[in-house]
Amino acid sequence: MKKDNSETLWVKLVRKFYGIEGPVDEYVEESINRIGNFGFIFSTIYIFLSAPILLIAWNYLSYENFPISLMIYFFLYLIILTFYMGYSMNKYKIGLSDIREEDYVMVMKSERKKGIIATTGFTCGIFLMDVLFTAFKLDDTTWSQVFSLKNIMSKIILGLLWGILMYLGRMKYIKKSIKETELMEED
């Protein structure tokens, strides 16, 4: 028997990216478009303003220090965009909303799974940047330094700290959503 696939691939990807559990109605779609439009505008402005700064930095910084400024550039971009998306999703009530107390264990199990995947991806991304910088000779590190136990452990610890902070933030948001749902049901 054929499964009914009324959702397009794009809607499935948007639901997965934003963590939307329920159906994508007009309000959710409008809110997602608003968040995406601002993200695009912010990205464009950030690139146009920071590209000349990076070119100036290329001339004034030593060849060894430029990769660090490039990493700071990308890190700031990702942090600002990530926090804006989280703030906007809370503001427009997209994602995890209408959670009841009895759903808490199931939702937290799902969040732990997502957190482990995100933490692993983040940790691998940090290590991959180190490998790429060494491969393209953008810094003075050697292959033995990249694959040293000290370097690998520092990347793992940084990834775990990032994952724990993200998990605690999601747990706080879920508890807040449960309280809001309980207050709405009382009224």
C-alpha contacts under 8 A as a table, 3 or more apart, distances in Angstrom:
res1	aa1	res2	aa2	distance
5	N	8	T	7.48
7	E	11	V	6.09
7	E	12	K	6.64
8	T	11	V	5.36
8	T	12	K	6.44
9	L	12	K	5.09
9	L	13	L	6.19
10	W	13	L	5.11
10	W	14	V	6.17
11	V	14	V	5.06
11	V	15	R	6.08
11	V	24	V	7.73
12	K	15	R	5.13
12	K	16	K	6.16
13	L	16	K	5.08
13	L	17	F	6.02
14	V	17	F	5.10
14	V	18	Y	6.02
15	R	18	Y	5.43
15	R	19	G	5.58
15	R	20	I	4.81
15	R	21	E	7.22
15	R	24	V	7.64
16	K	19	G	5.07
16	K	20	I	6.63
17	F	20	I	7.97
18	Y	94	I	7.80
18	Y	95	G	6.39
19	G	95	G	5.19
19	G	96	L	7.37
20	I	23	P	7.65
20	I	24	V	7.76
20	I	94	I	6.64
20	I	95	G	4.24
20	I	96	L	6.75
21	E	95	G	6.40
21	E	96	L	6.91
24	V	27	Y	7.98
24	V	28	V	5.74
24	V	29	E	6.25
25	D	28	V	5.42
25	D	29	E	6.13
26	E	29	E	5.05
26	E	30	E	5.96
27	Y	30	E	5.13
27	Y	31	S	6.11
28	V	31	S	5.07
28	V	32	I	6.06
28	V	94	I	6.62
29	E	32	I	5.11
29	E	33	N	6.15
30	E	33	N	5.11
30	E	34	R	6.21
31	S	34	R	5.00
31	S	35	I	6.23
31	S	92	Y	6.57
31	S	94	I	7.93
32	I	35	I	5.10
32	I	36	G	5.99
33	N	36	G	5.01
33	N	37	N	5.90
34	R	37	N	5.20
34	R	38	F	6.27
35	I	38	F	5.30
35	I	39	G	6.14
35	I	85	M	6.84
35	I	88	S	6.77
36	G	39	G	4.94
36	G	40	F	6.14
37	N	40	F	5.14
37	N	41	I	6.19
38	F	41	I	5.06
38	F	42	F	5.93
39	G	42	F	5.11
39	G	43	S	6.00
39	G	81	L	6.82
40	F	43	S	5.05
40	F	44	T	6.16
41	I	44	T	5.18
41	I	45	I	6.21
42	F	45	I	5.21
42	F	46	Y	5.92
43	S	46	Y	5.08
43	S	47	I	6.09
43	S	77	Y	7.95
44	T	47	I	5.26
44	T	48	F	6.17
45	I	48	F	5.16
45	I	49	L	6.02
46	Y	49	L	5.31
46	Y	50	S	5.84
46	Y	77	Y	7.69
47	I	50	S	5.25
47	I	51	A	5.63
48	F	51	A	5.65
48	F	52	P	7.41
49	L	52	P	6.49
49	L	53	I	7.17
50	S	53	I	4.96
50	S	54	L	6.10
51	A	54	L	5.08
51	A	55	L	6.26
52	P	55	L	4.97
52	P	56	I	6.16
53	I	56	I	5.08
53	I	57	A	6.05
54	L	57	A	4.83
54	L	58	W	6.07
54	L	69	S	7.92
54	L	70	L	7.58
55	L	58	W	4.98
55	L	59	N	6.71
56	I	59	N	5.32
56	I	60	Y	6.40
57	A	60	Y	5.12
57	A	61	L	5.44
57	A	66	F	7.15
57	A	69	S	7.92
58	W	61	L	5.66
58	W	62	S	7.56
58	W	63	Y	7.56
58	W	66	F	6.31
59	N	62	S	7.78
61	L	64	E	7.97
61	L	65	N	6.08
61	L	66	F	6.06
62	S	65	N	5.38
62	S	66	F	6.47
63	Y	66	F	5.59
63	Y	67	P	7.94
63	Y	138	L	7.30
63	Y	139	D	7.54
64	E	67	P	6.82
64	E	138	L	6.52
64	E	139	D	4.93
64	E	140	D	6.66
65	N	68	I	5.45
65	N	69	S	6.74
65	N	139	D	7.53
66	F	69	S	5.16
66	F	70	L	6.21
66	F	138	L	7.94
67	P	70	L	4.89
67	P	71	M	6.10
67	P	133	F	7.50
67	P	138	L	6.34
67	P	139	D	7.00
68	I	71	M	5.07
68	I	72	I	6.24
69	S	72	I	5.04
69	S	73	Y	6.12
70	L	73	Y	4.97
70	L	74	F	6.34
71	M	74	F	5.22
71	M	75	F	5.93
72	I	75	F	4.95
72	I	76	L	6.01
73	Y	76	L	5.43
73	Y	77	Y	6.33
74	F	77	Y	5.06
74	F	78	L	6.16
75	F	78	L	5.24
75	F	79	I	6.04
76	L	79	I	5.16
76	L	80	I	6.03
77	Y	80	I	5.41
77	Y	81	L	6.14
78	L	81	L	5.21
78	L	82	T	5.85
79	I	82	T	5.14
79	I	83	F	6.07
80	I	83	F	5.38
80	I	84	Y	6.11
81	L	84	Y	5.13
81	L	85	M	6.15
82	T	85	M	5.20
82	T	86	G	6.25
83	F	86	G	5.09
83	F	87	Y	6.02
84	Y	87	Y	5.07
84	Y	88	S	6.00
85	M	88	S	5.12
85	M	89	M	6.00
86	G	89	M	5.18
86	G	90	N	6.27
87	Y	90	N	5.24
87	Y	91	K	6.11
88	S	91	K	4.82
88	S	92	Y	6.02
89	M	92	Y	5.33
89	M	93	K	5.73
89	M	94	I	4.91
89	M	95	G	6.82
90	N	93	K	4.97
90	N	94	I	6.41
91	K	94	I	7.90
93	K	96	L	7.59
93	K	97	S	6.28
94	I	97	S	6.80
96	L	99	I	6.89
96	L	174	I	7.17
96	L	177	S	7.49
97	S	177	S	6.01
97	S	181	T	7.83
98	D	177	S	6.69
98	D	178	I	6.94
98	D	180	E	7.89
98	D	181	T	5.34
99	I	103	D	6.34
99	I	104	Y	7.24
99	I	174	I	7.57
99	I	177	S	6.29
99	I	178	I	5.23
99	I	181	T	6.45
100	R	103	D	5.34
100	R	104	Y	6.73
100	R	178	I	5.57
100	R	181	T	6.70
100	R	182	E	7.32
101	E	104	Y	5.33
101	E	178	I	6.33
102	E	105	V	7.13
103	D	106	M	5.46
103	D	107	V	6.10
104	Y	107	V	5.20
104	Y	108	M	6.00
104	Y	174	I	7.97
105	V	108	M	5.23
105	V	109	K	6.14
106	M	109	K	5.16
106	M	110	S	6.34
107	V	110	S	5.09
107	V	111	E	6.15
108	M	111	E	4.84
108	M	112	R	6.03
108	M	171	M	7.41
109	K	112	R	5.13
109	K	113	K	6.37
110	S	113	K	5.17
110	S	114	K	6.30
111	E	114	K	5.03
111	E	115	G	5.90
111	E	167	Y	7.44
111	E	170	R	7.64
112	R	115	G	4.91
112	R	116	I	6.12
112	R	167	Y	7.24
113	K	116	I	5.25
113	K	117	I	6.38
114	K	117	I	5.18
114	K	118	A	6.09
115	G	118	A	5.04
115	G	119	T	5.90
115	G	163	G	6.25
115	G	166	M	7.41
115	G	167	Y	6.25
116	I	119	T	5.10
116	I	120	T	6.07
116	I	163	G	7.30
117	I	120	T	5.21
117	I	121	G	6.17
118	A	121	G	5.05
118	A	122	F	6.02
118	A	163	G	7.20
119	T	122	F	5.06
119	T	123	T	6.05
119	T	159	G	5.78
119	T	160	L	6.47
119	T	162	W	7.06
119	T	163	G	4.92
120	T	123	T	5.19
120	T	124	C	6.08
120	T	159	G	7.29
121	G	124	C	5.16
121	G	125	G	5.98
122	F	125	G	5.01
122	F	126	I	6.27
122	F	159	G	6.13
123	T	126	I	5.25
123	T	127	F	6.32
123	T	155	K	6.17
123	T	156	I	6.06
123	T	158	L	7.40
123	T	159	G	4.66
123	T	160	L	7.84
124	C	127	F	5.10
124	C	128	L	5.92
125	G	128	L	4.96
125	G	129	M	6.19
126	I	129	M	5.23
126	I	130	D	6.56
126	I	155	K	6.73
127	F	130	D	5.11
127	F	131	V	6.35
127	F	152	I	7.55
127	F	155	K	6.48
128	L	131	V	4.94
128	L	132	L	6.05
129	M	132	L	5.06
129	M	133	F	6.05
130	D	133	F	5.24
130	D	134	T	6.28
130	D	146	V	6.79
131	V	134	T	5.18
131	V	135	A	6.02
131	V	146	V	6.73
132	L	135	A	4.90
132	L	136	F	6.05
133	F	136	F	5.37
133	F	137	K	5.92
133	F	138	L	4.99
133	F	139	D	6.24
134	T	137	K	4.91
134	T	138	L	6.21
134	T	139	D	6.25
134	T	140	D	7.44
134	T	141	T	6.13
134	T	142	T	6.68
134	T	143	W	7.02
134	T	146	V	7.74
135	A	138	L	7.79
137	K	140	D	6.94
141	T	145	Q	6.08
141	T	146	V	6.94
142	T	145	Q	5.25
142	T	146	V	6.46
143	W	146	V	5.04
143	W	147	F	6.25
144	S	147	F	5.33
144	S	148	S	5.86
145	Q	148	S	5.07
145	Q	151	N	7.01
146	V	151	N	6.20
146	V	152	I	7.52
147	F	151	N	6.68
147	F	152	I	6.50
148	S	151	N	5.38
148	S	152	I	6.30
149	L	152	I	5.17
149	L	153	M	5.93
150	K	153	M	5.26
150	K	154	S	6.15
151	N	154	S	5.16
151	N	155	K	6.35
152	I	155	K	5.21
152	I	156	I	6.26
153	M	156	I	5.02
153	M	157	I	6.06
154	S	157	I	5.16
154	S	158	L	6.09
155	K	158	L	5.13
155	K	159	G	6.08
156	I	159	G	5.06
156	I	160	L	6.10
157	I	160	L	5.06
157	I	161	L	6.12
158	L	161	L	5.18
158	L	162	W	6.20
159	G	162	W	5.12
159	G	163	G	6.10
160	L	163	G	4.96
160	L	164	I	6.03
161	L	164	I	5.15
161	L	165	L	6.19
162	W	165	L	5.24
162	W	166	M	6.23
163	G	166	M	5.13
163	G	167	Y	6.05
164	I	167	Y	5.03
164	I	168	L	6.09
165	L	168	L	5.19
165	L	169	G	6.17
166	M	169	G	5.08
166	M	170	R	6.24
167	Y	170	R	5.11
167	Y	171	M	6.08
168	L	171	M	4.99
168	L	172	K	6.17
169	G	172	K	5.18
169	G	173	Y	6.29
170	R	173	Y	4.98
170	R	174	I	6.09
171	M	174	I	5.10
171	M	175	K	6.21
172	K	175	K	5.23
172	K	176	K	6.19
173	Y	176	K	5.05
173	Y	177	S	6.12
174	I	177	S	4.98
174	I	178	I	6.22
175	K	178	I	5.07
175	K	179	K	6.33
176	K	179	K	5.16
176	K	180	E	6.23
177	S	180	E	5.06
177	S	181	T	6.12
178	I	181	T	5.08
178	I	182	E	6.18
179	K	182	E	5.10
179	K	183	L	6.19
180	E	183	L	5.09
180	E	184	M	6.16
181	T	184	M	5.10
181	T	185	E	6.19
182	E	185	E	5.12
182	E	186	E	6.25
183	L	186	E	5.15
183	L	187	D	6.55
184	M	187	D	5.37
